[in-house]
Amino acid sequence: MSIPSLLPLIEAPACRAPLTRQPLDAGRAADLSRLLKAIADPARLRLLSIVAASEGQEACVCDLTEPVGLSQPTVSHHLKVLTEAGFLSRSKRGTWVHYALVPGALDSLAAVLVTA
């Protein structure tokens, strides 16, 4: 009798669970990574939440420096990053710039983060 035939046959569980939805492809992962990097900074995340919580989901840059405790040029830089990532839109009114949350901008992040 050979040794392998002495051992009972045991069904091994699958090494991984089956996929329940489509995984990210390389391009989508790169796009999503860019978006996540834009909001990964605590100051940018706070600025985004302040704008989103403001009346009409819009705020003047003049109203954003004090809550985050940063200089106006630093706040403007962070707002530029959020605008380039597509989270905020920018409009100039006189000498002030107003930022508004882009409708649906957070939906793509939410869709990926929600479990199946």
MOQUILIN-V314566 format. One record per pair of residues at least 12 apart in sequence whose C-alpha atoms are under 6 Angstrom apart, sorted by the first residue. I is the first residue (numbers start at 0). J is the second residue. Records with the same first field share a line. If there is no record, write none. Layout:
# MOQUILIN-V314566
I: J + J
This chain:
# MOQUILIN-V314566
34: 84
43: 77
51: 100
56: 99 + 100
57: 98 + 99
58: 97 + 98
59: 96 + 97
60: 96 + 97
86: 101 + 104
87: 99 + 100 + 101
